[in-house]
Amino acid sequence: MTAKEYREYIAKQNTPTKYRNKKTLVDGHVFDSKLEADRYVELTLLQRSGQIQGFGIQPSFVLPGGIRYRPDFIVCGADELIWVEDSKGKETDLFKNKQKLWREAYPWLELKIVK
């Protein structure tokens, strides 16, 4: 890597993201935003207190048309009810389309938006 390439690389690393989210490291997991990391901490505390049975990070689902969707969390409540959560500071048009496809493909599985 040349000095010029290195400077360009460093400049790119310090460039704010489109939606001003900041990658955050918690418990060895890198989250795409502070909002998502904060929700992870909340879910961890809820699990420890017995208010939820457990949760998983970034489950993968296939939507109609072969579109892959990876929400932030899948959660199993204390009452064994399961739902999916996605942390969103801003709901983009792309996300809104995926949300519609989600309702078609998984009507029995609630998608909760955490803001």
C-alpha positions, -999 to +999 in steps of 0.1 A: +000+000+000+014+034-010+013+064+013-013+079-009-035+048-007-031+047+030-042+083+035-072+077+013-080+046+033-078+065+066-098+094+053-125+069+042-126+053+077-133+087+093-161+096+069-195+096+086-219+070+074-251+079+054-273+078+085-246+087+110-247+053+127-216+043+146-204+007+148-203-003+185-185-033+202-203-050+231-194-085+245-173-093+215-201-085+190-198-056+166-232-039+161-240-016+132-253+012+154-253+023+190-291+018+190-287-018+181-259-023+207-281-007+234-310-030+225-286-060+229-277-048+264-314-044+272-322-079+260-293-094+280-307-077+311-342-090+303-329-125+299-309-124+332-340-112+350-362-139+335-385-115+316-375-133+283-362-168+278-335-159+254-326-142+221-305-146+190-284-121+170-290-115+133-311-145+123-314-150+086-347-152+067-356-156+030-383-133+017-403-137-015-381-133-046-351-149-028-343-117-009-323-123+022-334-104+053-313-103+085-332-085+113-311-076+144-327-101+169-350-130+174-365-131+209-384-158+229-405-142+256-411-157+291-445-169+278-427-187+249-440-162+223-414-156+196-409-123+177-383-106+156-368-071+163-350-047+140-334-015+154-341+015+130-331+051+135-347+058+101-370+036+081-358+036+045-379+028+014-359-004+011-367-015+046-404-006+041-405-029+011-388-057+031-413-051+059-442-057+034-425-089+021-420-100+057-458-097+064-465-118+033-439-145+041-442-147+079-476-135+090-474-155+122-441-140+133-443-104+145-416-079+134-411-052+160-393-020+151-371-006+179-364+031+176 
